Amino acid sequence: MIPKQNSSVATAKHSPLPTKVKKKNRWKDYLGSYMFVFPAVSLLFTFSFVPIIYLVYLSFHRYRLPDSPTFIGLDNYSRLMSDGVFWKSIGNTMIYTFGSMFLGLFAALCIAVLLNRAFHGRRFYKVFYFLPAVTSDVISAMIFLWIFDHNLGIMNYFLTTIGIAQPTNWLLDPFWAMVILIFVGSWRGASYNIPIFLAGLEGVPKSYYEAAEIDGANGWHKFWKITIPSIMPISVYCMVMSIIGSFQVVAIVDVLTDGGPRNSTLVAIKYVWQQSFEFNYVGYGATLSLFIFPFLFLVTWLNLKLSSRSE
């Protein structure tokens, strides 16, 4: 027979009251932590979420400074669907993004593999290849403008000296203008990704290569079966960051081609800038920005998803 005292203790142990008290105490325990993160969360909300909410508000209005916004419903969205120049800018952006991403990543990986070897002057080349990453977009674009300018550029001067009387007007040819933009973008992207790839390569255990050599693996087998799988998380990170960076390119296009010739190098962000600040269609520019935002959000989400899967 169970004593009455023990029965009351067992009943109190299973009563819901201690659970509520425990939850209340847990909320109070975290109160100090919430206070520490409150300033950061406030700044995030003020400078990230408030502009997005205001962007949504403007997308339903006709807004030309200095006038006040006028509600027009879905007119900006219907205008977007029939805007051929915008869709052309989206196509140009995709060409530029994937061209500069693949070329930049390939160049970065090749240079990082070379720099991972021991040779004289290795530290100098590490700094040398990183220089474009710390140079501004405008200065980078100015360098290539001096190279490919039709009248004063070094490239056409060189072609003239070797006997080519009428060299190409590089920046006014739709095909070559896009090729030059991709080359400049990949040049900058590669310089940014080289240190990241190099850090990944230095982190691969040497015992893997030694074991592969014992099994008779050659250089290509070691690179393909050991190096590539080991740096795959870093490769995914570099790829996604390159897509996000390429999708936001403006300054390089502004300096080299200004979107021409005939909108053949007009990218999406440049078109948003034109509509919002050059043509003063602020409401329509907000609508264009909202259309681009989900794509960047999706790429960022894929980055987090693939990174967590790689780990």
Order of alpha helices (4+ residues) and beta strands (2+ residues): alpha-alpha-alpha-beta-beta-alpha-alpha-alpha-alpha-alpha-alpha-alpha-alpha-alpha-alpha-alpha-alpha
